[in-house]
Amino acid sequence: MRYPESHEQGLSTSTGVVEAGCKVAIGTRLKRAGMHWTLHGSNAIIALRCCLLNGRFQDFWERRSQARAAIGGFSFGYLTARIVLDKSDTR
């Protein structure tokens, strides 16, 4: 990164804002007591959490439903997912 040029343009080169965002969006959801995650599971919940915090949660489900309809539906087999939003997930 070209720090001097960025500073001349008045741009921030600090990572603090990004790190704080990660702590709020990811850390508070994945690091609760007793939780263990697979890489696949953590990536999925992070995507849902970011959609929720960005106000795009409904868009996510609409796109997912459209994709499902386009391929004629699909089955999760033994897996049934239910998302429960508690008060800490609505920040």
DSSP file (Angstrom, degrees, kcal/mol; ACC not computed):
  #  RESIDUE AA STRUCTURE BP1 BP2  ACC     N-H-->O    O-->H-N    N-H-->O    O-->H-N    TCO  KAPPA ALPHA  PHI   PSI    X-CA   Y-CA   Z-CA
    1    1 A M              0   0    0      0, 0.0     2,-1.2     0, 0.0    12,-0.0   0.000 360.0 360.0 360.0 145.6    0.0    0.0    0.0
    2    2 A R     >  +     0   0    0      1,-0.2     4,-2.2     2,-0.1     5,-0.2  -0.707 360.0 176.5 -96.5  84.3    1.2    3.5   -0.7
    3    3 A Y  H  > S+     0   0    0     -2,-1.2     4,-2.7     1,-0.2     5,-0.2   0.908  73.5  51.5 -59.8 -49.1    0.7    5.1    2.7
    4    4 A P  H  > S+     0   0    0      0, 0.0     4,-2.2     0, 0.0    -1,-0.2   0.916 112.8  46.0 -57.8 -43.3    2.2    8.6    1.9
    5    5 A E  H  > S+     0   0    0      2,-0.2     4,-1.5     1,-0.2    -2,-0.2   0.894 112.6  50.8 -66.6 -38.7    0.0    9.0   -1.2
    6    6 A S  H  <>S+     0   0    0     -4,-2.2     5,-2.7     1,-0.2    -1,-0.2   0.915 110.5  48.9 -63.5 -42.5   -3.1    7.8    0.7
    7    7 A H  H ><5S+     0   0    0     -4,-2.7     3,-1.4     1,-0.2    -2,-0.2   0.886 106.9  55.8 -65.9 -38.6   -2.4   10.2    3.5
    8    8 A E  H 3<5S+     0   0    0     -4,-2.2    -1,-0.2     1,-0.3    -2,-0.2   0.844 107.6  49.9 -60.4 -33.6   -2.0   13.1    1.0
    9    9 A Q  T 3<5S-     0   0    0     -4,-1.5    -1,-0.3    -3,-0.1    -2,-0.2   0.438 119.8-112.3 -84.6  -0.5   -5.5   12.3   -0.4
   10   10 A G  T < 5 +     0   0    0     -3,-1.4     2,-0.2     1,-0.3    -3,-0.2   0.669  68.0 147.0  78.6  16.2   -6.9   12.3    3.1
   11   11 A L      < -     0   0    0     -5,-2.7     2,-0.3    -6,-0.2    -1,-0.3  -0.597  48.1-120.4 -86.7 146.9   -7.6    8.6    3.1
   12   12 A S        -     0   0    0     -2,-0.2    -1,-0.1     1,-0.1    -5,-0.0  -0.657  22.1-175.4 -85.2 139.5   -7.4    6.5    6.2
   13   13 A T        +     0   0    0     -2,-0.3     2,-0.2   -12,-0.0    -1,-0.1   0.213  47.9 118.6-113.9  11.0   -4.9    3.6    6.3
   14   14 A S        -     0   0    0      1,-0.1     4,-0.2     4,-0.0     3,-0.2  -0.510  51.0-158.9 -79.4 145.9   -6.0    2.4    9.7
   15   15 A T     >  +     0   0    0     -2,-0.2     4,-2.7     1,-0.1     5,-0.2   0.385  68.0 100.1-101.1   1.1   -7.5   -1.1   10.1
   16   16 A G  H  > S+     0   0    0      1,-0.2     4,-2.5     2,-0.2     5,-0.2   0.870  80.1  50.0 -57.5 -42.0   -9.3   -0.3   13.4
   17   17 A V  H  > S+     0   0    0      2,-0.2     4,-2.1     1,-0.2    -1,-0.2   0.914 113.4  45.9 -65.4 -42.8  -12.7    0.2   11.8
   18   18 A V  H  > S+     0   0    0     -4,-0.2     4,-2.3     2,-0.2    -2,-0.2   0.917 113.1  49.9 -66.3 -42.8  -12.5   -3.1    9.9
   19   19 A E  H  X S+     0   0    0     -4,-2.7     4,-2.1     1,-0.2    -2,-0.2   0.901 110.8  49.4 -63.6 -40.7  -11.3   -5.0   12.9
   20   20 A A  H  X S+     0   0    0     -4,-2.5     4,-2.3    -5,-0.2    -1,-0.2   0.899 109.9  52.1 -64.9 -39.7  -14.1   -3.5   15.1
   21   21 A G  H  X S+     0   0    0     -4,-2.1     4,-3.1     1,-0.2     5,-0.4   0.902 109.3  49.4 -62.1 -41.3  -16.6   -4.5   12.4
   22   22 A C  H  X>S+     0   0    0     -4,-2.3     4,-2.3     1,-0.2     5,-2.0   0.894 109.5  52.4 -64.0 -39.3  -15.3   -8.1   12.4
   23   23 A K  I  <>S+     0   0    0     -4,-2.1     5,-1.7     3,-0.2    -2,-0.2   0.922 116.4  38.7 -63.2 -43.7  -15.5   -8.2   16.2
   24   24 A V  I  <5S+     0   0    0     -4,-2.3    -2,-0.2     3,-0.2     4,-0.2   0.946 124.1  37.2 -72.1 -49.3  -19.1   -7.1   16.2
   25   25 A A  I  <5S+     0   0    0     -4,-3.1    -3,-0.2    -5,-0.2    -2,-0.2   0.857 135.6  13.4 -75.2 -35.8  -20.4   -9.0   13.1
   26   26 A I  I >X5S+     0   0    0     -4,-2.3     4,-2.7    -5,-0.4     3,-0.7   0.853 121.4  52.0-109.0 -53.7  -18.4  -12.2   13.5
   27   27 A G  I 3><S+     0   0    0     -5,-2.0     4,-2.0     1,-0.3    -3,-0.2   0.889 108.3  50.8 -58.4 -44.6  -16.8  -12.6   16.9
   28   28 A T  H 34<S+     0   0    0     -5,-1.7    -1,-0.3    -6,-0.2    -4,-0.1   0.776 117.3  41.1 -67.9 -24.0  -19.9  -11.9   19.0
   29   29 A R  H <4 S+     0   0    0     -3,-0.7     3,-0.4    -5,-0.1    -2,-0.2   0.850 122.1  36.2 -89.8 -37.7  -21.9  -14.6   17.0
   30   30 A L  H  < S+     0   0    0     -4,-2.7    -2,-0.2     1,-0.2    -3,-0.2   0.659 110.9  58.9 -91.7 -16.4  -19.3  -17.3   16.7
   31   31 A K  S  < S+     0   0    0     -4,-2.0    -1,-0.2    -5,-0.3     2,-0.1  -0.048  70.6 133.2-109.0  33.3  -17.5  -17.0   20.0
   32   32 A R  S >  S-     0   0    0     -3,-0.4     3,-1.9     1,-0.2    -3,-0.1  -0.415  71.4 -70.1 -77.9 161.1  -20.4  -17.6   22.4
   33   33 A A  T 3  S+     0   0    0      1,-0.3    -1,-0.2    -2,-0.1    -2,-0.0  -0.223 115.7   2.6 -55.9 129.6  -20.0  -20.1   25.3
   34   34 A G  T 3  S+     0   0    0      1,-0.2     2,-0.3    -3,-0.1    -1,-0.3   0.486  91.8 141.8  78.0   4.4  -19.8  -23.7   24.2
   35   35 A M    <   -     0   0    0     -3,-1.9     2,-0.4    -5,-0.0    -1,-0.2  -0.608  25.1-179.1 -85.5 138.9  -19.9  -23.1   20.5
   36   36 A H        -     0   0    0     -2,-0.3     2,-0.4    -5,-0.0    -5,-0.0  -0.997   8.8-167.0-132.9 137.0  -17.8  -25.1   18.1
   37   37 A W        -     0   0    0     -2,-0.4     2,-0.2    -7,-0.0     3,-0.0  -0.947  17.9-140.3-129.5 143.7  -17.9  -24.6   14.3
   38   38 A T     >  -     0   0    0     -2,-0.4     4,-2.7     1,-0.1     5,-0.2  -0.565  38.2-109.2 -84.6 164.6  -16.8  -26.3   11.2
   39   39 A L  H  > S+     0   0    0     -2,-0.2     4,-2.3     2,-0.2     5,-0.2   0.925 120.8  48.6 -60.9 -44.2  -15.3  -24.1    8.5
   40   40 A H  H  > S+     0   0    0      1,-0.2     4,-1.8     2,-0.2    -1,-0.2   0.924 113.8  46.0 -62.1 -45.7  -18.4  -24.7    6.3
   41   41 A G  H  > S+     0   0    0      1,-0.2     4,-2.3     2,-0.2     5,-0.2   0.894 112.4  49.5 -66.1 -41.4  -20.8  -23.9    9.2
   42   42 A S  H  X S+     0   0    0     -4,-2.7     4,-2.3     1,-0.2    -1,-0.2   0.899 110.0  51.2 -67.5 -39.1  -19.0  -20.8   10.3
   43   43 A N  H  X S+     0   0    0     -4,-2.3     4,-2.0    -5,-0.2    -1,-0.2   0.898 111.0  49.7 -62.6 -39.0  -18.8  -19.4    6.7
   44   44 A A  H  X S+     0   0    0     -4,-1.8     4,-2.1     2,-0.2    -2,-0.2   0.930 112.9  44.4 -66.0 -45.9  -22.6  -20.0    6.4
   45   45 A I  H  X S+     0   0    0     -4,-2.3     4,-2.6     1,-0.2    -1,-0.2   0.848 111.4  54.3 -71.0 -32.1  -23.5  -18.3    9.6
   46   46 A I  H  X S+     0   0    0     -4,-2.3     4,-2.6     2,-0.2     5,-0.2   0.915 108.2  49.8 -64.7 -42.1  -21.1  -15.4    8.9
   47   47 A A  H  X S+     0   0    0     -4,-2.0     4,-2.0     2,-0.2    -2,-0.2   0.925 113.7  45.2 -62.1 -44.3  -22.8  -14.8    5.5
   48   48 A L  H  X S+     0   0    0     -4,-2.1     4,-2.3     2,-0.2    -2,-0.2   0.910 112.9  50.7 -65.2 -42.3  -26.3  -14.9    7.2
   49   49 A R  H  X S+     0   0    0     -4,-2.6     4,-2.6     1,-0.2    -2,-0.2   0.909 110.5  48.8 -63.4 -42.8  -25.1  -12.6   10.0
   50   50 A C  H  X S+     0   0    0     -4,-2.6     4,-1.9     2,-0.2     6,-0.2   0.891 110.4  51.4 -65.9 -38.8  -23.6  -10.1    7.6
   51   51 A C  H  <>S+     0   0    0     -4,-2.0     5,-3.0    -5,-0.2     6,-0.7   0.916 111.6  48.4 -61.3 -42.4  -26.9  -10.1    5.5
   52   52 A L  H ><5S+     0   0    0     -4,-2.3     3,-1.2     4,-0.2     5,-0.2   0.940 113.3  45.3 -63.3 -48.6  -28.8   -9.4    8.7
   53   53 A L  H 3<5S+     0   0    0     -4,-2.6    -1,-0.2     1,-0.3    -2,-0.2   0.781 112.7  51.6 -69.2 -26.6  -26.6   -6.6    9.9
   54   54 A N  T 3<5S-     0   0    0     -4,-1.9    -1,-0.3    -5,-0.2    -2,-0.2   0.435 114.6-114.2 -88.3   0.5  -26.5   -5.0    6.4
   55   55 A G  T < 5S+     0   0    0     -3,-1.2    -3,-0.2    -4,-0.4     4,-0.1   0.745  90.5 108.6  74.8  22.6  -30.3   -5.0    6.1
   56   56 A R     >< +     0   0    0     -5,-3.0     4,-2.1    -6,-0.2    -4,-0.2   0.117  34.2 110.9-117.1  19.8  -30.2   -7.6    3.2
   57   57 A F  H  > S+     0   0    0     -6,-0.7     4,-1.7    -5,-0.2     5,-0.2   0.918  81.0  46.8 -62.3 -45.5  -31.5  -10.6    5.1
   58   58 A Q  H  > S+     0   0    0      1,-0.2     4,-2.3     2,-0.2    -1,-0.2   0.898 109.7  54.7 -64.6 -40.2  -34.8  -10.7    3.1
   59   59 A D  H  > S+     0   0    0      1,-0.2     4,-2.6     2,-0.2     5,-0.2   0.900 105.1  54.6 -58.0 -41.4  -32.9  -10.3   -0.2
   60   60 A F  H  X S+     0   0    0     -4,-2.1     4,-2.3     1,-0.2    -1,-0.2   0.935 110.5  44.2 -57.6 -48.9  -30.7  -13.3    0.7
   61   61 A W  H  X S+     0   0    0     -4,-1.7     4,-2.4     1,-0.2    -1,-0.2   0.850 112.0  52.9 -69.2 -33.9  -33.8  -15.5    1.2
   62   62 A E  H  X S+     0   0    0     -4,-2.3     4,-2.3     2,-0.2    -1,-0.2   0.936 111.6  45.4 -65.6 -44.9  -35.5  -14.2   -1.9
   63   63 A R  H  X S+     0   0    0     -4,-2.6     4,-2.4     1,-0.2    -2,-0.2   0.895 113.1  51.4 -63.2 -39.7  -32.4  -15.0   -4.1
   64   64 A R  H  X S+     0   0    0     -4,-2.3     4,-2.3    -5,-0.2    -1,-0.2   0.903 109.9  48.9 -64.7 -41.2  -32.1  -18.4   -2.5
   65   65 A S  H  X S+     0   0    0     -4,-2.4     4,-2.5     2,-0.2    -2,-0.2   0.895 111.0  50.3 -65.1 -40.3  -35.8  -19.2   -3.2
   66   66 A Q  H  X S+     0   0    0     -4,-2.3     4,-2.1     2,-0.2    -2,-0.2   0.911 111.4  48.1 -64.0 -42.2  -35.4  -18.1   -6.8
   67   67 A A  H  X S+     0   0    0     -4,-2.4     4,-1.3     2,-0.2    -2,-0.2   0.903 111.7  50.4 -64.8 -40.3  -32.3  -20.3   -7.2
   68   68 A R  H  <>S+     0   0    0     -4,-2.3     5,-3.6     1,-0.2     3,-0.3   0.913 111.3  47.9 -63.8 -42.9  -34.1  -23.2   -5.6
   69   69 A A  H ><5S+     0   0    0     -4,-2.5     3,-1.1     3,-0.2    -1,-0.2   0.861 106.4  58.5 -65.9 -35.3  -37.1  -22.8   -7.9
   70   70 A A  H 3<5S+     0   0    0     -4,-2.1    -1,-0.2     1,-0.3    -2,-0.2   0.811 110.9  41.1 -66.0 -30.1  -34.8  -22.5  -11.0
   71   71 A I  T 3<5S-     0   0    0     -4,-1.3    -1,-0.3    -3,-0.3    -2,-0.2   0.320 122.3-103.0-100.5   8.4  -33.3  -25.9  -10.3
   72   72 A G  T < 5 -     0   0    0     -3,-1.1    -3,-0.2    -4,-0.2    -2,-0.1   0.733  68.6 -69.3  81.3  21.6  -36.6  -27.5   -9.4
   73   73 A G      < -     0   0    0     -5,-3.6     2,-0.3    -6,-0.2    -4,-0.0  -0.007  52.9-135.8  84.4 167.2  -36.0  -27.5   -5.6
   74   74 A F        -     0   0    0      3,-0.0     2,-0.4     0, 0.0    -2,-0.0  -0.974   7.0-125.3-156.2 165.5  -33.6  -29.5   -3.5
   75   75 A S        -     0   0    0     -2,-0.3     3,-0.1     1,-0.1    -2,-0.0  -0.911   5.0-152.5-120.1 143.7  -33.5  -31.4   -0.3
   76   76 A F    >   -     0   0    0     -2,-0.4     3,-1.8     1,-0.3     2,-0.4   0.405  35.0-150.0 -88.4   1.5  -31.2  -31.1    2.6
   77   77 A G  T 3  S-     0   0    0      1,-0.3    -1,-0.3     0, 0.0    -3,-0.0  -0.523  74.9  -2.7  67.1-120.6  -31.8  -34.8    3.4
   78   78 A Y  T 3  S+     0   0    0     -2,-0.4     2,-0.5    -3,-0.1    -1,-0.3   0.626 116.3  94.1 -79.2 -13.3  -31.5  -35.2    7.2
   79   79 A L    <   +     0   0    0     -3,-1.8     2,-0.5     2,-0.0    -3,-0.2  -0.697  46.8 177.3 -91.7 124.2  -30.6  -31.6    7.8
   80   80 A T        -     0   0    0     -2,-0.5     2,-0.4     2,-0.0    -2,-0.0  -0.992  14.8-155.1-121.4 126.4  -33.3  -29.1    8.7
   81   81 A A        +     0   0    0     -2,-0.5     2,-0.4     2,-0.0    -5,-0.0  -0.835  13.9 178.9-106.2 138.0  -32.3  -25.6    9.4
   82   82 A R        -     0   0    0     -2,-0.4     2,-0.6     2,-0.0    -2,-0.0  -0.987  16.5-149.3-135.0 125.7  -34.2  -23.1   11.6
   83   83 A I        -     0   0    0     -2,-0.4     2,-0.6     2,-0.0    -2,-0.0  -0.848  11.8-171.2 -99.5 124.2  -32.8  -19.7   12.2
   84   84 A V        -     0   0    0     -2,-0.6     2,-0.7     0, 0.0    -2,-0.0  -0.965  10.0-152.8-114.8 120.3  -33.8  -18.1   15.5
   85   85 A L        -     0   0    0     -2,-0.6     2,-0.2     3,-0.0    -2,-0.0  -0.821  13.6-170.1 -95.0 119.6  -32.9  -14.5   15.9
   86   86 A D    >   -     0   0    0     -2,-0.7     3,-1.6     1,-0.0     4,-0.4  -0.487  42.8 -89.6 -98.6 178.1  -32.3  -13.5   19.5
   87   87 A K  G >  S+     0   0    0      1,-0.3     3,-1.2     2,-0.2    -1,-0.0   0.826 124.9  57.8 -59.2 -33.3  -31.9   -9.9   20.8
   88   88 A S  G >  S+     0   0    0      1,-0.2     3,-0.7     2,-0.1    -1,-0.3   0.715 100.0  59.6 -71.5 -18.8  -28.2   -9.9   20.3
   89   89 A D  G <  S+     0   0    0     -3,-1.6    -1,-0.2     1,-0.2    -2,-0.2   0.489  93.7  65.4 -86.2  -2.8  -28.6  -10.8   16.5
   90   90 A T  G <         0   0    0     -3,-1.2    -1,-0.2    -4,-0.4    -2,-0.1   0.210 360.0 360.0-105.2  16.2  -30.6   -7.6   15.8
   91   91 A R    <         0   0    0     -3,-0.7    -1,-0.2   -67,-0.1    -2,-0.1   0.499 360.0 360.0 -69.4 360.0  -27.8   -5.1   16.5
